[in-house]
Amino acid sequence: MGERSAPLSSHHNQHGFYGFLRQNKATVSALAASYASTLAGYPLDSLKSRLQTTKHPISIPRIAVLVYREEGLVGFYRGLWIPLITISFVRAASFTIYNRTKEFFRDRDYLARDTIANVSFIGGTGGAMSGALISFTSAPFELVKVRRQLEYSIAASKGIQITKPPSTFEAVRDIFRISGVRGLYIGFRLHFIRDTAGTALYFAEYDAMRRVCGRNRAGEQGEVPAWLPVPVSLVPFLCGSFAGVTSWALIYPLDVVKTKIQQRALAGERRRTVSETIHRLVRGPDPNAPKPLLAGAARIYRGLGVSALRSVTTHGLLWTLFDMVATHIDQLPQS
């Protein structure tokens, strides 16, 4: 009798754990995928912040060499713990809101036709809701991340020579000491607009691409179209990369302006309006230089190349791992 009771207890515990995983599949899958994708894409995100705030054009390899020379390997991962902990939970909440919104439409047969327009609209609605709600909690964490990534340039603006960069706790304490709680929400309006619009575009594009690639409204993946000669396992990576790159490219100027405004505020410099910041970005550091349209656009989109590479890496891995974990949870024993 004693020999049978242990396996039975273990069986019931496993059943309860499996039930928990199935009930929270979107959250668990998003958390697992976010940790891995954040680790893979963070060095590129760090380079992106530096490229956005440099006054003169510089290549990606050159700024990478400068970061390594001045800060060592740790410079690429400065502030990693903030997104590793917070962005992962933000993405989990975002995916949960996104999935709940889709379930709301599906359960009530709203926009029930299985068309690209309906699928993308529902996905975009879920994305807008998740981006707007989560921006209130994600804004302070992203501000601190920007502060950590730009420690050296902010110190240079103040005329300070850094020998030992402050820790994350010290960075938060300094912001709070100078500006209080409001200091943690510097640039919040731009952050709110960026996250609401960007997340809406992101999920709308992803769902539209998955529908084009054979996934139906119920979430079941069919055969990949003949014009797309790739295995089914690569579809999430391709769709995630496409949605990440294109949605980010559309809102990138807004992110550049946000980062510049935050950098100046953190350095204690005079704050500029959004229009003034855009004007100076387009004009460049030399007010007497020619102002060709392409040069102005190039300054606004400085760092987009490394951001695109980061998006391909991060969002491709994110959706691939999300689908893998979700599929594994679906295949767990029912009893």
Phi and psi in degrees as GROMACS dihedral restraints (atoms count N, CA, C in turn):
[ dihedral_restraints ]
;  ai    aj    ak    al  type     phi  dphi    fc
    3     4     5     6     1   -63.5    20    10
    4     5     6     7     1   -32.8    20    10
    6     7     8     9     1   -69.9    20    10
    7     8     9    10     1   -26.6    20    10
    9    10    11    12     1   -86.5    20    10
   10    11    12    13     1   -26.0    20    10
   12    13    14    15     1   -67.3    20    10
   13    14    15    16     1   -36.9    20    10
   15    16    17    18     1   -63.4    20    10
   16    17    18    19     1   -49.6    20    10
   18    19    20    21     1   -61.6    20    10
   19    20    21    22     1   -35.1    20    10
   21    22    23    24     1   -65.7    20    10
   22    23    24    25     1   -43.7    20    10
   24    25    26    27     1   -63.2    20    10
   25    26    27    28     1   -42.9    20    10
   27    28    29    30     1   -61.6    20    10
   28    29    30    31     1   -39.0    20    10
   30    31    32    33     1   -62.7    20    10
   31    32    33    34     1   -44.6    20    10
   33    34    35    36     1   -67.2    20    10
   34    35    36    37     1   -37.0    20    10
   36    37    38    39     1   -63.8    20    10
   37    38    39    40     1   -42.5    20    10
   39    40    41    42     1   -64.1    20    10
   40    41    42    43     1   -40.3    20    10
   42    43    44    45     1   -61.9    20    10
   43    44    45    46     1   -42.4    20    10
   45    46    47    48     1   -64.4    20    10
   46    47    48    49     1   -39.5    20    10
   48    49    50    51     1   -68.3    20    10
   49    50    51    52     1   -42.0    20    10
   51    52    53    54     1   -62.7    20    10
   52    53    54    55     1   -39.7    20    10
   54    55    56    57     1   -62.8    20    10
   55    56    57    58     1   -38.6    20    10
   57    58    59    60     1   -63.2    20    10
   58    59    60    61     1   -43.5    20    10
   60    61    62    63     1   -62.6    20    10
   61    62    63    64     1   -43.0    20    10
   63    64    65    66     1   -65.5    20    10
   64    65    66    67     1   -38.8    20    10
   66    67    68    69     1   -68.7    20    10
   67    68    69    70     1   -29.9    20    10
   69    70    71    72     1  -117.1    20    10
   70    71    72    73     1    38.0    20    10
   72    73    74    75     1   -58.5    20    10
   73    74    75    76     1   -46.3    20    10
   75    76    77    78     1   -63.0    20    10
   76    77    78    79     1   -42.3    20    10
   78    79    80    81     1   -66.6    20    10
   79    80    81    82     1   -47.0    20    10
   81    82    83    84     1   -63.6    20    10
   82    83    84    85     1   -43.9    20    10
   84    85    86    87     1   -64.9    20    10
   85    86    87    88     1   -41.7    20    10
   87    88    89    90     1   -66.8    20    10
   88    89    90    91     1   -39.2    20    10
   90    91    92    93     1   -63.3    20    10
   91    92    93    94     1   -49.7    20    10
   93    94    95    96     1   -61.5    20    10
   94    95    96    97     1   -44.0    20    10
   96    97    98    99     1   -69.1    20    10
   97    98    99   100     1   -35.2    20    10
   99   100   101   102     1   -67.3    20    10
  100   101   102   103     1   -41.5    20    10
  102   103   104   105     1   -57.9    20    10
  103   104   105   106     1   -47.9    20    10
  105   106   107   108     1   -68.0    20    10
  106   107   108   109     1   -44.2    20    10
  108   109   110   111     1   -70.7    20    10
  109   110   111   112     1   -33.2    20    10
  111   112   113   114     1   -66.2    20    10
  112   113   114   115     1   -43.4    20    10
  114   115   116   117     1   -59.8    20    10
  115   116   117   118     1   -40.9    20    10
  117   118   119   120     1   -71.4    20    10
  118   119   120   121     1   -35.9    20    10
  120   121   122   123     1   -98.9    20    10
  121   122   123   124     1    -7.1    20    10
  123   124   125   126     1   -63.7    20    10
  124   125   126   127     1   -42.9    20    10
  126   127   128   129     1   -56.5    20    10
  127   128   129   130     1   -36.3    20    10
  129   130   131   132     1   -70.4    20    10
  130   131   132   133     1   -35.3    20    10
  132   133   134   135     1   -65.3    20    10
  133   134   135   136     1   -38.1    20    10
  135   136   137   138     1   -64.0    20    10
  136   137   138   139     1   -42.9    20    10
  138   139   140   141     1   -64.7    20    10
  139   140   141   142     1   -37.3    20    10
  141   142   143   144     1   -59.8    20    10
  142   143   144   145     1   -45.4    20    10
  144   145   146   147     1   -61.8    20    10
  145   146   147   148     1   -39.0    20    10
  147   148   149   150     1   -68.9    20    10
  148   149   150   151     1   -40.8    20    10
  150   151   152   153     1   -64.6    20    10
  151   152   153   154     1   -35.9    20    10
  153   154   155   156     1   -66.4    20    10
  154   155   156   157     1   -28.3    20    10
  156   157   158   159     1  -106.7    20    10
  157   158   159   160     1     0.9    20    10
  159   160   161   162     1   -74.7    20    10
  160   161   162   163     1   145.3    20    10
  162   163   164   165     1   -82.0    20    10
  163   164   165   166     1   -23.5    20    10
  165   166   167   168     1  -123.8    20    10
  166   167   168   169     1   148.0    20    10
  168   169   170   171     1   -57.5    20    10
  169   170   171   172     1   141.1    20    10
  171   172   173   174     1  -151.4    20    10
  172   173   174   175     1   143.9    20    10
  174   175   176   177     1   -77.7    20    10
  175   176   177   178     1   159.1    20    10
  177   178   179   180     1   -61.8    20    10
  178   179   180   181     1   -47.7    20    10
  180   181   182   183     1   -59.7    20    10
  181   182   183   184     1   -38.8    20    10
  183   184   185   186     1   -67.8    20    10
  184   185   186   187     1   -43.2    20    10
  186   187   188   189     1   -69.5    20    10
  187   188   189   190     1   -30.6    20    10
  189   190   191   192     1   -64.8    20    10
  190   191   192   193     1   -40.9    20    10
  192   193   194   195     1   -64.6    20    10
  193   194   195   196     1   -42.0    20    10
  195   196   197   198     1   -63.4    20    10
  196   197   198   199     1   -41.5    20    10
  198   199   200   201     1   -62.6    20    10
  199   200   201   202     1   -45.1    20    10
  201   202   203   204     1   -65.0    20    10
  202   203   204   205     1   -39.3    20    10
  204   205   206   207     1   -68.8    20    10
  205   206   207   208     1   -40.3    20    10
  207   208   209   210     1   -85.4    20    10
  208   209   210   211     1   -35.2    20    10
  210   211   212   213     1  -120.7    20    10
  211   212   213   214     1   -10.6    20    10
  213   214   215   216     1    78.2    20    10
  214   215   216   217     1  -173.4    20    10
  216   217   218   219     1   -61.7    20    10
  217   218   219   220     1   -32.2    20    10
  219   220   221   222     1   -63.6    20    10
  220   221   222   223     1   -22.2    20    10
  222   223   224   225     1   -62.2    20    10
  223   224   225   226     1   -30.5    20    10
  225   226   227   228     1   -73.5    20    10
  226   227   228   229     1   -19.9    20    10
  228   229   230   231     1  -115.8    20    10
  229   230   231   232     1    17.0    20    10
  231   232   233   234     1   -64.1    20    10
  232   233   234   235     1   126.9    20    10
  234   235   236   237     1    82.6    20    10
  235   236   237   238     1    13.3    20    10
  237   238   239   240     1   -60.9    20    10
  238   239   240   241     1   -37.8    20    10
  240   241   242   243     1   -62.7    20    10
  241   242   243   244     1   -28.5    20    10
  243   244   245   246     1   -64.7    20    10
  244   245   246   247     1   -57.1    20    10
  246   247   248   249     1   -69.1    20    10
  247   248   249   250     1   -31.8    20    10
  249   250   251   252     1   -60.6    20    10
  250   251   252   253     1   -39.6    20    10
  252   253   254   255     1   -86.1    20    10
  253   254   255   256     1   -48.1    20    10
  255   256   257   258     1   -83.6    20    10
  256   257   258   259     1   -46.5    20    10
  258   259   260   261     1   -62.8    20    10
  259   260   261   262     1   -34.9    20    10
  261   262   263   264     1   -62.0    20    10
  262   263   264   265     1   -43.2    20    10
  264   265   266   267     1   -73.0    20    10
  265   266   267   268     1   -33.8    20    10
  267   268   269   270     1   -62.3    20    10
  268   269   270   271     1   -44.4    20    10
  270   271   272   273     1   -65.2    20    10
  271   272   273   274     1   -38.1    20    10
  273   274   275   276     1   -61.1    20    10
  274   275   276   277     1   -44.8    20    10
  276   277   278   279     1   -65.4    20    10
  277   278   279   280     1   -39.5    20    10
  279   280   281   282     1   -62.4    20    10
  280   281   282   283     1   -46.6    20    10
  282   283   284   285     1   -64.6    20    10
  283   284   285   286     1   -35.9    20    10
  285   286   287   288     1   -65.9    20    10
  286   287   288   289     1   -47.2    20    10
  288   289   290   291     1   -62.4    20    10
  289   290   291   292     1   -42.5    20    10
  291   292   293   294     1   -59.7    20    10
  292   293   294   295     1   -46.4    20    10
  294   295   296   297     1   -69.2    20    10
  295   296   297   298     1   -38.3    20    10
  297   298   299   300     1   -65.0    20    10
  298   299   300   301     1   -37.0    20    10
  300   301   302   303     1   -64.3    20    10
  301   302   303   304     1   -43.1    20    10
  303   304   305   306     1   -63.9    20    10
  304   305   306   307     1   -39.2    20    10
  306   307   308   309     1   -65.0    20    10
  307   308   309   310     1   -37.7    20    10
  309   310   311   312     1   -59.3    20    10
  310   311   312   313     1   -47.6    20    10
  312   313   314   315     1   -64.8    20    10
  313   314   315   316     1   -42.8    20    10
  315   316   317   318     1   -67.1    20    10
  316   317   318   319     1   -43.5    20    10
  318   319   320   321     1   -65.6    20    10
  319   320   321   322     1   -26.3    20    10
  321   322   323   324     1  -104.0    20    10
  322   323   324   325     1     4.9    20    10
  324   325   326   327     1    57.8    20    10
  325   326   327   328     1    32.3    20    10
  327   328   329   330     1   -80.0    20    10
  328   329   330   331     1   138.0    20    10
  330   331   332   333     1    47.5    20    10
  331   332   333   334     1    53.0    20    10
  333   334   335   336     1   -76.3    20    10
  334   335   336   337     1   -15.7    20    10
  336   337   338   339     1   -68.4    20    10
  337   338   339   340     1   135.3    20    10
  339   340   341   342     1   -83.8    20    10
  340   341   342   343     1    68.6    20    10
  342   343   344   345     1  -115.7    20    10
  343   344   345   346     1   161.3    20    10
  345   346   347   348     1   -61.7    20    10
  346   347   348   349     1   -40.5    20    10
  348   349   350   351     1   -62.0    20    10
  349   350   351   352     1   -47.4    20    10
  351   352   353   354     1   -65.8    20    10
  352   353   354   355     1   -44.4    20    10
  354   355   356   357     1   -61.9    20    10
  355   356   357   358     1   -44.8    20    10
  357   358   359   360     1   -70.4    20    10
  358   359   360   361     1   -34.9    20    10
  360   361   362   363     1   -64.6    20    10
  361   362   363   364     1   -43.7    20    10
  363   364   365   366     1   -64.3    20    10
  364   365   366   367     1   -44.6    20    10
  366   367   368   369     1   -62.0    20    10
  367   368   369   370     1   -41.4    20    10
  369   370   371   372     1   -65.8    20    10
  370   371   372   373     1   -36.7    20    10
  372   373   374   375     1   -64.2    20    10
  373   374   375   376     1   -45.9    20    10
  375   376   377   378     1   -61.8    20    10
  376   377   378   379     1   -39.7    20    10
  378   379   380   381     1   -65.4    20    10
  379   380   381   382     1   -43.0    20    10
  381   382   383   384     1   -62.6    20    10
  382   383   384   385     1   -42.2    20    10
  384   385   386   387     1   -64.9    20    10
  385   386   387   388     1   -44.3    20    10
  387   388   389   390     1   -67.5    20    10
  388   389   390   391     1   -42.5    20    10
  390   391   392   393     1   -62.0    20    10
  391   392   393   394     1   -42.9    20    10
  393   394   395   396     1   -66.9    20    10
  394   395   396   397     1   -46.7    20    10
  396   397   398   399     1   -67.5    20    10
  397   398   399   400     1   -42.2    20    10
  399   400   401   402     1   -77.0    20    10
  400   401   402   403     1   -21.7    20    10
  402   403   404   405     1   -59.3    20    10
  403   404   405   406     1   -28.9    20    10
  405   406   407   408     1   -66.5    20    10
  406   407   408   409     1   -32.2    20    10
  408   409   410   411     1   -95.2    20    10
  409   410   411   412     1   -26.7    20    10
  411   412   413   414     1   -82.7    20    10
  412   413   414   415     1   -24.7    20    10
  414   415   416   417     1   -57.8    20    10
  415   416   417   418     1   -48.6    20    10
  417   418   419   420     1   -62.1    20    10
  418   419   420   421     1   -38.4    20    10
  420   421   422   423     1   -67.0    20    10
  421   422   423   424     1   -38.6    20    10
  423   424   425   426     1   -69.9    20    10
  424   425   426   427     1   -35.6    20    10
  426   427   428   429     1   -61.2    20    10
  427   428   429   430     1   -44.3    20    10
  429   430   431   432     1   -66.1    20    10
  430   431   432   433     1   -35.8    20    10
  432   433   434   435     1   -62.6    20    10
  433   434   435   436     1   -45.1    20    10
  435   436   437   438     1   -61.5    20    10
  436   437   438   439     1   -41.6    20    10
  438   439   440   441     1   -59.2    20    10
  439   440   441   442     1   -44.7    20    10
  441   442   443   444     1   -67.3    20    10
  442   443   444   445     1   -39.7    20    10
  444   445   446   447     1   -68.5    20    10
  445   446   447   448     1   -31.0    20    10
  447   448   449   450     1  -108.0    20    10
  448   449   450   451     1    24.4    20    10
  450   451   452   453     1   -51.4    20    10
  451   452   453   454     1   -46.6    20    10
  453   454   455   456     1   -70.6    20    10
  454   455   456   457     1   -41.8    20    10
  456   457   458   459     1   -70.5    20    10
  457   458   459   460     1   -35.0    20    10
  459   460   461   462     1   -66.9    20    10
  460   461   462   463     1   -42.2    20    10
  462   463   464   465     1   -63.6    20    10
  463   464   465   466     1   -39.1    20    10
  465   466   467   468     1   -63.6    20    10
  466   467   468   469     1   -37.2    20    10
  468   469   470   471     1   -63.9    20    10
  469   470   471   472     1   -30.7    20    10
  471   472   473   474     1   -87.7    20    10
  472   473   474   475     1    -5.1    20    10
  474   475   476   477     1    75.7    20    10
  475   476   477   478     1    28.2    20    10
  477   478   479   480     1  -108.9    20    10
  478   479   480   481     1   139.7    20    10
  480   481   482   483     1   -98.5    20    10
  481   482   483   484     1   118.5    20    10
  483   484   485   486     1   -86.2    20    10
  484   485   486   487     1   128.8    20    10
  486   487   488   489     1  -104.4    20    10
  487   488   489   490     1   -35.0    20    10
  489   490   491   492     1  -140.2    20    10
  490   491   492   493     1   112.4    20    10
  492   493   494   495     1   -61.0    20    10
  493   494   495   496     1   143.5    20    10
  495   496   497   498     1   -66.9    20    10
  496   497   498   499     1   153.5    20    10
  498   499   500   501     1   -73.9    20    10
  499   500   501   502     1   172.7    20    10
  501   502   503   504     1   -60.7    20    10
  502   503   504   505     1   -42.7    20    10
  504   505   506   507     1   -61.8    20    10
  505   506   507   508     1   -42.0    20    10
  507   508   509   510     1   -66.5    20    10
  508   509   510   511     1   -36.3    20    10
  510   511   512   513     1   -64.1    20    10
  511   512   513   514     1   -44.0    20    10
  513   514   515   516     1   -63.6    20    10
  514   515   516   517     1   -43.1    20    10
  516   517   518   519     1   -61.7    20    10
  517   518   519   520     1   -40.0    20    10
  519   520   521   522     1   -66.1    20    10
  520   521   522   523     1   -43.0    20    10
  522   523   524   525     1   -62.1    20    10
  523   524   525   526     1   -45.3    20    10
  525   526   527   528     1   -65.8    20    10
  526   527   528   529     1   -38.1    20    10
  528   529   530   531     1   -65.9    20    10
  529   530   531   532     1   -39.0    20    10
  531   532   533   534     1   -80.9    20    10
  532   533   534   535     1   -42.6    20    10
  534   535   536   537     1  -124.6    20    10
  535   536   537   538     1    -1.5    20    10
  537   538   539   540     1    72.2    20    10
  538   539   540   541     1  -161.0    20    10
  540   541   542   543     1   -62.5    20    10
  541   542   543   544     1   -36.0    20    10
  543   544   545   546     1   -61.0    20    10
  544   545   546   547     1   -27.3    20    10
  546   547   548   549     1   -63.6    20    10
  547   548   549   550     1   -26.2    20    10
  549   550   551   552     1   -75.6    20    10
  550   551   552   553     1    -9.7    20    10
  552   553   554   555     1  -115.2    20    10
  553   554   555   556     1    27.7    20    10
  555   556   557   558     1   -61.9    20    10
  556   557   558   559     1   129.3    20    10
  558   559   560   561     1    75.3    20    10
  559   560   561   562     1    20.4    20    10
  561   562   563   564     1   -64.6    20    10
  562   563   564   565     1   -39.9    20    10
  564   565   566   567     1   -59.6    20    10
  565   566   567   568     1   -43.0    20    10
  567   568   569   570     1   -66.6    20    10
  568   569   570   571     1   -38.4    20    10
  570   571   572   573     1   -62.1    20    10
  571   572   573   574     1   -43.4    20    10
  573   574   575   576     1   -62.6    20    10
  574   575   576   577     1   -47.4    20    10
  576   577   578   579     1   -64.2    20    10
  577   578   579   580     1   -44.0    20    10
  579   580   581   582     1   -60.2    20    10
  580   581   582   583     1   -46.2    20    10
  582   583   584   585     1   -71.1    20    10
  583   584   585   586     1   -38.9    20    10
  585   586   587   588     1   -65.7    20    10
  586   587   588   589     1   -52.0    20    10
  588   589   590   591     1   -68.8    20    10
  589   590   591   592     1   -43.6    20    10
  591   592   593   594     1   -65.3    20    10
  592   593   594   595     1   -42.8    20    10
  594   595   596   597     1   -70.0    20    10
  595   596   597   598     1   -36.0    20    10
  597   598   599   600     1   -62.1    20    10
  598   599   600   601     1   -48.0    20    10
  600   601   602   603     1   -61.1    20    10
  601   602   603   604     1   -42.3    20    10
  603   604   605   606     1   -60.4    20    10
  604   605   606   607     1   -53.5    20    10
  606   607   608   609     1   -70.5    20    10
  607   608   609   610     1   -35.2    20    10
  609   610   611   612     1   -63.2    20    10
  610   611   612   613     1   -44.7    20    10
  612   613   614   615     1   -67.7    20    10
  613   614   615   616     1   -40.7    20    10
  615   616   617   618     1   -62.4    20    10
  616   617   618   619     1   -47.8    20    10
  618   619   620   621     1   -65.6    20    10
  619   620   621   622     1   -37.5    20    10
  621   622   623   624     1   -63.8    20    10
  622   623   624   625     1   -43.6    20    10
  624   625   626   627     1   -64.9    20    10
  625   626   627   628     1   -41.1    20    10
  627   628   629   630     1   -64.9    20    10
  628   629   630   631     1   -35.2    20    10
  630   631   632   633     1   -66.9    20    10
  631   632   633   634     1   -41.7    20    10
  633   634   635   636     1   -62.1    20    10
  634   635   636   637     1   -34.0    20    10
  636   637   638   639     1   -88.0    20    10
  637   638   639   640     1     9.8    20    10
  639   640   641   642     1   109.3    20    10
  640   641   642   643     1     2.8    20    10
  642   643   644   645     1   -86.9    20    10
  643   644   645   646     1   135.4    20    10
  645   646   647   648     1   -90.4    20    10
  646   647   648   649     1   178.9    20    10
  648   649   650   651     1   -61.3    20    10
  649   650   651   652     1   -32.0    20    10
  651   652   653   654     1   -75.3    20    10
  652   653   654   655     1    -5.2    20    10
  654   655   656   657     1    92.7    20    10
  655   656   657   658     1     8.4    20    10
  657   658   659   660     1   -91.1    20    10
  658   659   660   661     1   129.2    20    10
  660   661   662   663     1   -84.2    20    10
  661   662   663   664     1   121.2    20    10
  663   664   665   666     1   -92.2    20    10
  664   665   666   667     1  -158.7    20    10
  666   667   668   669     1   -72.4    20    10
  667   668   669   670     1   143.2    20    10
  669   670   671   672     1   -72.5    20    10
  670   671   672   673     1   137.0    20    10
  672   673   674   675     1   -55.7    20    10
  673   674   675   676     1   150.9    20    10
  675   676   677   678     1   -62.5    20    10
  676   677   678   679     1   -28.6    20    10
  678   679   680   681     1   -75.8    20    10
  679   680   681   682     1    -6.6    20    10
  681   682   683   684     1  -117.7    20    10
  682   683   684   685     1    85.5    20    10
  684   685   686   687     1   -78.8    20    10
  685   686   687   688     1    66.7    20    10
  687   688   689   690     1  -131.4    20    10
  688   689   690   691     1   153.1    20    10
  690   691   692   693     1   -66.6    20    10
  691   692   693   694     1   155.2    20    10
  693   694   695   696     1   -57.2    20    10
  694   695   696   697     1   -34.2    20    10
  696   697   698   699     1   -64.0    20    10
  697   698   699   700     1   -21.3    20    10
  699   700   701   702     1   -90.1    20    10
  700   701   702   703     1    -9.7    20    10
  702   703   704   705     1   -60.4    20    10
  703   704   705   706     1   -47.9    20    10
  705   706   707   708     1   -58.6    20    10
  706   707   708   709     1   -38.8    20    10
  708   709   710   711     1   -64.7    20    10
  709   710   711   712     1   -46.0    20    10
  711   712   713   714     1   -64.2    20    10
  712   713   714   715     1   -45.5    20    10
  714   715   716   717     1   -68.5    20    10
  715   716   717   718     1   -40.5    20    10
  717   718   719   720     1   -64.3    20    10
  718   719   720   721     1   -42.8    20    10
  720   721   722   723     1   -63.8    20    10
  721   722   723   724     1   -44.8    20    10
  723   724   725   726     1   -61.7    20    10
  724   725   726   727     1   -47.7    20    10
  726   727   728   729     1   -64.6    20    10
  727   728   729   730     1   -40.0    20    10
  729   730   731   732     1   -65.5    20    10
  730   731   732   733     1   -44.8    20    10
  732   733   734   735     1   -69.1    20    10
  733   734   735   736     1   -48.7    20    10
  735   736   737   738     1   -70.2    20    10
  736   737   738   739     1   -42.7    20    10
  738   739   740   741     1   -66.6    20    10
  739   740   741   742     1   -38.6    20    10
  741   742   743   744     1   -67.7    20    10
  742   743   744   745     1   -38.1    20    10
  744   745   746   747     1   -62.8    20    10
  745   746   747   748     1   -35.6    20    10
  747   748   749   750     1   -70.5    20    10
  748   749   750   751     1   -34.2    20    10
  750   751   752   753     1  -103.6    20    10
  751   752   753   754     1     4.7    20    10
  753   754   755   756     1   -58.4    20    10
  754   755   756   757     1   -44.5    20    10
  756   757   758   759     1   -55.9    20    10
  757   758   759   760     1   -37.0    20    10
  759   760   761   762     1   -64.4    20    10
  760   761   762   763     1   -38.7    20    10
  762   763   764   765     1   -68.3    20    10
  763   764   765   766     1   -38.1    20    10
  765   766   767   768     1   -61.9    20    10
  766   767   768   769     1   -46.7    20    10
  768   769   770   771     1   -62.5    20    10
  769   770   771   772     1   -43.4    20    10
  771   772   773   774     1   -58.8    20    10
  772   773   774   775     1   -46.3    20    10
  774   775   776   777     1   -64.6    20    10
  775   776   777   778     1   -40.9    20    10
  777   778   779   780     1   -63.9    20    10
  778   779   780   781     1   -43.8    20    10
  780   781   782   783     1   -63.3    20    10
  781   782   783   784     1   -42.5    20    10
  783   784   785   786     1   -65.6    20    10
  784   785   786   787     1   -40.3    20    10
  786   787   788   789     1   -60.9    20    10
  787   788   789   790     1   -46.9    20    10
  789   790   791   792     1   -64.3    20    10
  790   791   792   793     1   -40.2    20    10
  792   793   794   795     1   -65.8    20    10
  793   794   795   796     1   -42.6    20    10
  795   796   797   798     1   -67.6    20    10
  796   797   798   799     1   -28.8    20    10
  798   799   800   801     1   -84.8    20    10
  799   800   801   802     1    -2.0    20    10
  801   802   803   804     1    77.3    20    10
  802   803   804   805     1    16.3    20    10
  804   805   806   807     1   -85.4    20    10
  805   806   807   808     1   164.6    20    10
  807   808   809   810     1   -59.7    20    10
  808   809   810   811     1   132.0    20    10
  810   811   812   813     1   -75.7    20    10
  811   812   813   814     1   140.2    20    10
  813   814   815   816     1  -111.1    20    10
  814   815   816   817     1   152.3    20    10
  816   817   818   819     1   -73.3    20    10
  817   818   819   820     1   168.7    20    10
  819   820   821   822     1   -61.8    20    10
  820   821   822   823     1   -46.1    20    10
  822   823   824   825     1   -64.2    20    10
  823   824   825   826     1   -38.9    20    10
  825   826   827   828     1   -66.3    20    10
  826   827   828   829     1   -39.7    20    10
  828   829   830   831     1   -64.1    20    10
  829   830   831   832     1   -44.1    20    10
  831   832   833   834     1   -62.8    20    10
  832   833   834   835     1   -43.3    20    10
  834   835   836   837     1   -59.7    20    10
  835   836   837   838     1   -44.7    20    10
  837   838   839   840     1   -70.9    20    10
  838   839   840   841     1   -32.6    20    10
  840   841   842   843     1   -65.3    20    10
  841   842   843   844     1   -43.4    20    10
  843   844   845   846     1   -69.2    20    10
  844   845   846   847     1   -38.9    20    10
  846   847   848   849     1   -69.8    20    10
  847   848   849   850     1   -37.9    20    10
  849   850   851   852     1    90.2    20    10
  850   851   852   853     1   175.8    20    10
  852   853   854   855     1   -69.1    20    10
  853   854   855   856     1   -23.5    20    10
  855   856   857   858     1  -104.7    20    10
  856   857   858   859     1   108.1    20    10
  858   859   860   861     1   -67.3    20    10
  859   860   861   862     1   -17.3    20    10
  861   862   863   864     1   -94.9    20    10
  862   863   864   865     1    -4.1    20    10
  864   865   866   867     1   -75.0    20    10
  865   866   867   868     1   156.0    20    10
  867   868   869   870     1   -58.2    20    10
  868   869   870   871     1   151.8    20    10
  870   871   872   873     1  -118.0    20    10
  871   872   873   874     1    59.1    20    10
  873   874   875   876     1   -63.2    20    10
  874   875   876   877     1   147.2    20    10
  876   877   878   879     1   -59.7    20    10
  877   878   879   880     1   -41.5    20    10
  879   880   881   882     1   -65.7    20    10
  880   881   882   883     1   -36.2    20    10
  882   883   884   885     1   -65.9    20    10
  883   884   885   886     1   -40.6    20    10
  885   886   887   888     1   -64.0    20    10
  886   887   888   889     1   -43.3    20    10
  888   889   890   891     1   -63.7    20    10
  889   890   891   892     1   -37.4    20    10
  891   892   893   894     1   -63.6    20    10
  892   893   894   895     1   -36.6    20    10
  894   895   896   897     1   -69.8    20    10
  895   896   897   898     1   -38.9    20    10
  897   898   899   900     1   -67.4    20    10
  898   899   900   901     1   -35.4    20    10
  900   901   902   903     1   -96.6    20    10
  901   902   903   904     1    19.0    20    10
  903   904   905   906     1   -62.5    20    10
  904   905   906   907     1   129.4    20    10
  906   907   908   909     1    93.6    20    10
  907   908   909   910     1    -2.7    20    10
  909   910   911   912     1   -64.7    20    10
  910   911   912   913     1   -34.4    20    10
  912   913   914   915     1   -60.3    20    10
  913   914   915   916     1   -47.7    20    10
  915   916   917   918     1   -69.9    20    10
  916   917   918   919     1   -30.8    20    10
  918   919   920   921     1   -66.9    20    10
  919   920   921   922     1   -39.3    20    10
  921   922   923   924     1   -64.1    20    10
  922   923   924   925     1   -42.4    20    10
  924   925   926   927     1   -63.2    20    10
  925   926   927   928     1   -40.5    20    10
  927   928   929   930     1   -64.1    20    10
  928   929   930   931     1   -41.3    20    10
  930   931   932   933     1   -64.5    20    10
  931   932   933   934     1   -42.0    20    10
  933   934   935   936     1   -59.5    20    10
  934   935   936   937     1   -46.2    20    10
  936   937   938   939     1   -67.3    20    10
  937   938   939   940     1   -53.3    20    10
  939   940   941   942     1   -67.3    20    10
  940   941   942   943     1   -52.2    20    10
  942   943   944   945     1   -78.1    20    10
  943   944   945   946     1   -31.0    20    10
  945   946   947   948     1   -62.1    20    10
  946   947   948   949     1   -48.1    20    10
  948   949   950   951     1   -65.1    20    10
  949   950   951   952     1   -39.4    20    10
  951   952   953   954     1   -57.2    20    10
  952   953   954   955     1   -51.6    20    10
  954   955   956   957     1   -73.6    20    10
  955   956   957   958     1   -33.8    20    10
  957   958   959   960     1   -62.6    20    10
  958   959   960   961     1   -48.7    20    10
  960   961   962   963     1   -69.9    20    10
  961   962   963   964     1   -35.0    20    10
  963   964   965   966     1   -59.6    20    10
  964   965   966   967     1   -47.8    20    10
  966   967   968   969     1   -65.9    20    10
  967   968   969   970     1   -38.3    20    10
  969   970   971   972     1   -64.0    20    10
  970   971   972   973     1   -45.5    20    10
  972   973   974   975     1   -67.4    20    10
  973   974   975   976     1   -42.6    20    10
  975   976   977   978     1   -62.6    20    10
  976   977   978   979     1   -41.1    20    10
  978   979   980   981     1   -64.2    20    10
  979   980   981   982     1   -41.0    20    10
  981   982   983   984     1   -62.6    20    10
  982   983   984   985     1   -41.3    20    10
  984   985   986   987     1   -64.6    20    10
  985   986   987   988     1   -39.9    20    10
  987   988   989   990     1   -62.7    20    10
  988   989   990   991     1   -28.3    20    10
  990   991   992   993     1   -90.6    20    10
  991   992   993   994     1     0.8    20    10
  993   994   995   996     1   -67.2    20    10
  994   995   996   997     1   151.9    20    10
  996   997   998   999     1   -58.3    20    10
  997   998   999  1000     1   142.5    20    10
  999  1000  1001  1002     1   -81.5    20    10
 1000  1001  1002  1003     1   -25.2    20    10
